[in-house]
């Protein structure tokens, strides 16, 4: 976000944030699982969009009693507000033979632009799978509204698993 100071210069300001705590995450993941159950969709496989969807996918798979879980690594965001030209699927790749004709619940943390979620849905649907999507958050500008969502926000989201910098050698004792 930018603003103009008294001299007329542009000043970058910190984006307004939505803070998700671990406790709220636990409650949200259970609510989302209940929403999936209430809809009648019974997935054979829970598929995380890594990395953001990994923890939510694990939580939802436990709540649904679905032991078959997998992950698809997709890179798009490289920082706050910075993205690659297109989402890129990274190795290791999924064995699509095990996904054919299955009911798959694709899980991500947020559908921001929606381009990552859209790419994963297109890929998995091409394997003949019945696909539903779930995200903790949906942004108003998304091109891909998930089938199940917990909240909508236009704020930058601080997740409890990514609010601190990576651990480094010689870090805090």
N, C-alpha and C positions, 0 to 999 in steps of 0.2 A: 504494500500500500504506500502511496506517496501523498505528501501534502506539501504546501508551499509555506515557507517561513516568512518572517517579516521583511527579509531582504528580497524576496521573490525567488529564492532558490528552492529546488525540489529536495524534500527530505523524506527518506525511507522511514516508515514507521512499522512497528511490530504489528502483524495482523491480529485481529481479534480472534481469541482462541476459545474452543470448546475443550474442556478438560474431562477426560474419561479416567475414573479411578478403577483400581482392581475390583473393589466391591461392586461398583456399578457395572463393570464389565461382566462379572459373574451373573448378576441379576438380568442383564440385557441378553446374555447368551441363552439363559433359560427361557426368557420370554420369546425369543426368536424360535427356539426349538418347539415351544408350545404352539406358536403360530403355524409352523410347518405341520405339526401333527393335526391341528385343528383344520387345516386345509385339505387333509386327506392324502397328501403326497407322502409316499413311503420310499425314501431313497435307498438304493442298493449300495451306493458309494457316496461318501462325502469328499469333495475335491476342493482343496485349499488353493487359492491364488497366492503364491508365496511372493513375498514374505508376509505381507500384512494380514492375510487371511488364515495363517497357520494356527494361531492360538484360538481364534473363533471357531475354526473348523474342528479342532480337537474337542473343544468344549461342546459344540453342537453334536458332534458324533457320539460323545458319551451320553448326552442328554437324550438322544434319539435311540441309543442302543445299537448304533450302526458301527460295526468293527472295521469295515472296509473303508480305508481312508487313503488318500493320495494327495500329491501336490504338483502343481504346474508352476514353474518359475517364470515370471513375466516381469520384465523391467520396463518402466515407462517414466516414472518420476525420478529425477536425479537430485532433487532438493525442493525446498519450498518454492512452488510456482515454476520450477524448471523441469522440462520434459524432453524426452527424445522425440524425433519426428513421428515415430510410430511405436506402439508397444512391441517389444521383442521377446519371443519365447526363448528361454535359456535352457541349456542342458542341466540335469539329465531329463530326457524326454519320457513321457508316459508310454506304457505299452498299451496302445489303443485297442489291441485285441481283447483285453479284459474289460474294456469299457463299452464295447459294442452292444447295442440293444439293452443297456442298463438304464435305470433311473438314477440320475446323478444330480446331487445338490452341490452347486458351485458356490463357494464361500469366499468373500473378501471383506476387508475391513471397511472400505468406503468406495462408493461409486461416485467419483469426483467428476471427471470428464465423461466417464463411462466407456472410454475407448479400450481399456484393459479388459473389463468385464465383457464387452462386446466381442473382443478377439477370442477370449476363452470360450464363450458360448458358441461362436461360429465353429471353432475347432472341434469341440466336443460334440456338437450337434451333427457335424459332418460324419461322425463315427456311428451315427444311427441311435444315439442315446436320447432319452427323454430328459430334458434339462430344466431345472428350476434354479433360481439364484437367490442368495441371501447376503445382505450386508448390514453391518451395524449402522452405518450412516449413508445417506444419499444427499448429494449436493443438488441445488436447484438447476444447475446448468447441465446436468448429466444427459447424455444421449441414450443411456441404458439404465432405466429404472429397474431395480431388482424386484423379483416376485415377492420377496419378504424383506422388510427393512425395519430397523428399530427406531431411528430418528432421522429427520431431515435438518440440515444446517448449511449455512453459507460460510461458517467460520472455519479457520484452520483448526484441525483436530489434533490434540496432544493425547496420544495413547500411552498407557502406563508402561508398555514394553519398549517404547522408543523415545521417552522423554529425557533420557540421559545419553551422553555421548558413549561411543564404544569403549570398552575396557581396553587399556593398553598395558604393556609391560611396565612395571614400576609404578602402576596406578595407586590409588588410595589403599591404605593398609587397613 
